[in-house]
């Protein structure tokens, strides 16, 4: 599988290359700036794009907003928790979104789910609908069911998973790896 990695920060670029190689993804093409990215995409269409939402001071969305590129699964990532970037990423039909820093398992889960999205578009009968929810405790210890489709992102902090929805954020004492195992393929 050919992956295009678009990342201008040398630390994150190195980290992602190492993580992807650990996950046995070794057909990597790396772009550090928007002009090389645009040139690469004019000549090649990868199977998967992993892109920082900001390259320099410029958002990546315009370069990826072409019909043939929009059909490629895209994993957007950023250090910013600005929801504007998240909303822009949702305009891409086959995309997921990660907040840096993230764990190798989070990266693996996103790639696997993006590949499921890609295969679902080839064979729509494979699609699964999720009625799954994660149960958390509210401010007054009441049980709250969060539908999987309402989750914007999940991040790990020590022994907790922080679950972000559009209006709220919840802390769940649950290992990220266990959350992935219990709710895969819903994530």
Secondary structure, DSSP 8 states (H G I E B T S, - for coil): -EEEEE---HHHHHHHHHHHHHTT--EEEEE-SHHHHHHHHHH---SEEEEESEETTEESHHHH-SHHHHTSEEEEEES---HHHHHHHTTSTTEEEEESS--HHHHHHHHHHHHHHHHHHH-GGG------EEEEE-TTS-EEEEEGGGEEEEEEETTEEEEEESS-EEEE-S-HHHHHHHHTTT-
